Amino acid sequence: MAMAGTATPFGIDEADLAEAVRLVDSATHLTLKGFHVHAMSHQMSVERHEQLLDFYLQRWQAWKALARHPEHLTHFNVGGGIGVDYLNSQQFDWQRLCRHLEKRLGEQPDAPILRFEPGRFISAYCGYYVIEVLDQKTSHGEHFLVCRGGTHQFRLPVAQSHDHPVIHLPSVPPTAASSEQAYTVVGQLCTPKDVLSRRQPFKDVNIGDLLVLPMAGAYGYNISHADFLCHPRPSQHFVHNGERVSQ
């Protein structure tokens, strides 16, 4: 998702940077220490992110020169934007990015201190969304699991247009002879868009079983329309070292 280089409500255009720097320099209680840029969100390609950071570093000296005291500028916040592969096929290659940055910063005179904001990448793996199967139905050949909850509590799959991974916790262990059935996992809302995941293979799903959606620690509940049509909010439990510490 591009957040710069086009018409956007975020930040300021580079053409306005000189005036912004002038205003900060003229403020008696402000000291300009660097710049903050954020051009991409949910970036999965390490090669493209290397190119983006190279562009930032190429602009560093020119942007510094706009300041009254360029020697005071030492920090460059390059934002976040590092994505998470929710299907776990290929996660972002941080090691390659770090090797690239080590080389680039070593080549650049007066290199800035870089700061990242990898919030999604850090916190995504720290949360799980658990829902209960309330009903099963088949419509036009598609099998549905209607669950307690939905996108009003966990909007991430709809927001990013992906089928979230789902772990089935059966109340009764499946038999050896059980065969898999593909299900679409939906919530309780009165909209066909209330879909958490499609074509998920499960064995012997029963009413009352639990479904666990991992990687729910970032952009899950906190971006959701929690009060949609007065549906209840989910309970939240915080666990540390295997012990529940609050709720």
C-alpha positions in Angstrom: 0.0 0.0 0.0 1.6 3.3 -1.2 1.3 6.2 1.3 3.6 8.7 -0.5 4.5 9.8 -4.0 0.8 10.4 -4.8 -2.0 12.5 -3.5 -2.3 11.6 0.1 -3.6 13.1 3.4 -0.4 12.0 5.1 2.6 14.2 5.8 3.8 16.9 3.5 5.0 17.0 -0.1 8.7 17.1 -0.7 8.1 20.4 -2.5 6.9 21.9 0.8 9.9 20.6 2.9 12.0 23.7 2.7 9.3 25.9 4.1 8.5 23.3 6.9 12.2 23.3 7.9 12.3 27.1 7.8 9.3 27.2 10.2 10.9 24.8 12.6 14.2 26.6 12.5 12.4 29.9 13.3 10.6 28.4 16.4 12.5 29.3 19.5 11.5 26.2 21.4 12.1 23.6 18.7 15.3 22.0 17.5 15.1 20.0 14.3 16.8 16.6 14.8 15.9 14.8 11.6 13.1 13.6 9.3 10.3 11.0 9.4 9.1 9.3 6.3 6.6 6.6 5.8 5.9 5.7 2.2 4.7 2.0 2.2 2.5 -0.2 4.3 2.5 -4.0 4.4 5.7 -4.3 2.4 6.6 -7.9 1.7 9.4 -7.5 -0.9 12.8 -7.0 0.8 14.2 -6.0 -2.6 11.7 -3.2 -3.0 12.3 -2.0 0.5 16.0 -1.9 -0.1 15.4 0.3 -3.1 13.1 2.5 -1.0 15.6 2.9 1.8 18.4 3.6 -0.8 16.2 6.5 -2.1 15.7 7.9 1.4 19.5 7.8 2.0 20.1 9.5 -1.3 17.9 12.4 -0.2 19.4 12.7 3.3 22.2 15.2 2.5 19.9 17.4 0.4 17.2 17.5 3.1 19.8 18.2 5.8 21.2 21.1 3.8 17.8 22.9 4.1 18.3 23.4 7.9 20.0 26.4 9.5 22.2 24.0 11.5 22.5 20.8 9.4 25.0 19.4 11.9 22.2 19.0 14.4 20.3 16.6 12.2 21.3 13.1 13.2 18.1 10.9 13.1 16.2 9.5 10.2 12.9 7.7 11.0 12.2 5.5 8.0 8.8 4.4 9.3 7.4 0.9 9.4 5.5 -0.8 6.7 7.1 -4.2 7.0 4.4 -6.7 6.3 3.4 -10.1 7.6 2.8 -13.1 5.4 -0.4 -14.5 7.1 -0.1 -17.7 5.0 3.5 -18.2 6.2 4.8 -19.0 2.8 7.7 -16.4 2.8 8.2 -13.9 5.6 10.1 -10.7 5.2 13.9 -11.3 5.1 15.1 -9.0 7.9 18.6 -10.5 7.8 19.1 -9.5 4.1 17.8 -6.0 4.8 20.2 -5.5 7.7 23.2 -6.7 5.6 22.2 -4.3 2.9 21.8 -1.4 5.3 25.1 -2.1 7.0 26.8 -1.8 3.6 24.9 1.3 2.5 25.5 3.2 5.8 29.1 2.3 5.7 29.5 3.8 2.3 27.6 7.0 3.2 29.5 9.9 4.9 27.8 11.4 7.9 25.2 8.6 7.9 22.2 9.2 10.0 20.9 7.1 12.9 18.1 5.1 11.4 14.9 4.3 13.3 12.3 1.8 12.3 8.7 1.2 13.4 8.1 -2.5 12.9 5.0 -2.7 15.1 3.0 -5.1 13.0 5.9 -7.5 12.5 6.6 -7.6 16.2 3.1 -7.8 17.6 1.2 -9.8 15.0 2.4 -13.1 16.5 1.4 -12.1 20.0 -2.3 -12.5 19.6 -5.0 -15.1 18.9 -8.6 -14.7 18.1 -10.8 -17.6 19.3 -14.4 -18.1 18.2 -17.0 -20.7 18.8 -18.9 -22.6 16.1 -22.6 -21.8 16.5 -24.0 -23.4 13.3 -23.3 -25.1 10.0 -25.1 -24.6 6.8 -24.7 -25.3 3.1 -25.8 -22.8 0.4 -25.3 -23.3 -3.3 -22.8 -26.1 -2.6 -20.7 -24.0 -0.2 -20.3 -25.1 3.4 -20.4 -22.4 6.1 -19.4 -22.4 9.7 -21.3 -19.6 11.5 -19.3 -18.5 14.5 -19.7 -16.4 17.6 -17.9 -13.2 16.7 -16.9 -11.9 13.2 -15.3 -9.0 11.4 -16.6 -6.5 14.0 -14.2 -8.1 16.4 -11.4 -9.1 13.9 -11.5 -6.9 10.8 -8.0 -7.8 9.5 -8.9 -10.4 6.9 -11.5 -8.1 5.3 -9.3 -5.1 5.5 -6.4 -6.9 3.7 -8.6 -9.1 1.5 -7.0 -12.4 2.6 -8.2 -15.7 4.0 -6.8 -15.9 7.5 -5.3 -19.2 8.7 -7.6 -21.1 11.1 -6.8 -23.8 13.6 -9.6 -26.2 14.5 -9.9 -27.2 18.2 -12.5 -30.0 18.2 -14.6 -30.8 21.2 -14.5 -34.5 20.1 -11.4 -35.9 18.5 -12.0 -36.8 14.8 -12.0 -40.4 13.8 -9.3 -42.0 11.6 -11.9 -42.5 8.9 -12.9 -38.8 8.9 -12.5 -36.9 5.6 -11.7 -33.3 5.2 -14.4 -30.8 4.2 -13.7 -27.2 3.0 -15.6 -24.6 5.0 -16.1 -20.8 4.8 -15.7 -19.3 8.3 -18.2 -16.4 8.9 -19.4 -14.4 11.8 -22.8 -13.3 13.1 -23.2 -10.0 11.2 -26.1 -9.4 8.8 -23.8 -8.8 5.8 -22.3 -11.3 3.3 -19.0 -9.4 3.8 -18.6 -10.9 7.3 -16.1 -13.5 6.2 -13.0 -14.4 8.1 -11.6 -17.2 5.9 -12.7 -19.3 2.9 -11.9 -22.9 1.8 -10.5 -24.0 5.1 -10.2 -27.8 5.3 -11.4 -29.4 8.6 -12.4 -32.8 9.8 -15.6 -33.5 11.9 -16.5 -30.0 12.9 -19.3 -29.9 15.5 -21.3 -27.1 17.1 -19.4 -25.8 20.1 -15.9 -26.5 18.6 -13.4 -23.6 18.8 -11.6 -22.1 15.9 -8.4 -20.2 16.5 -7.1 -17.5 14.2 -3.4 -16.9 14.9 -1.3 -13.8 14.1 -4.1 -11.6 15.5 -1.9 -9.3 17.6 -1.8 -6.4 15.1 -4.5 -4.6 13.2 -7.1 -7.0 14.6 -9.5 -5.9 17.2 -8.1 -2.4 17.4 -9.2 -1.6 13.8 -12.5 -3.3 14.0 -16.0 -1.7 14.2 -16.6 -3.3 17.6 -20.1 -1.9 18.3 -21.6 -2.9 14.9 -25.4 -3.2 15.5 -24.8 -3.5 19.2 -23.1 -6.9 19.0 -21.1 -7.7 22.2 -17.4 -7.0 22.3 -15.0 -9.9 22.7 -13.3 -10.6 26.1 -9.6 -10.0 26.1 -7.1 -12.1 28.0 -3.4 -11.3 28.5 -1.1 -14.2 29.1 2.5 -14.0 30.4 4.7 -17.1 30.8 1.7 -19.4 30.4 -0.3 -17.5 33.1 -3.2 -15.2 32.6 -2.3 -11.9 34.1 -5.4 -9.8 33.3 -8.7 -9.7 31.4 
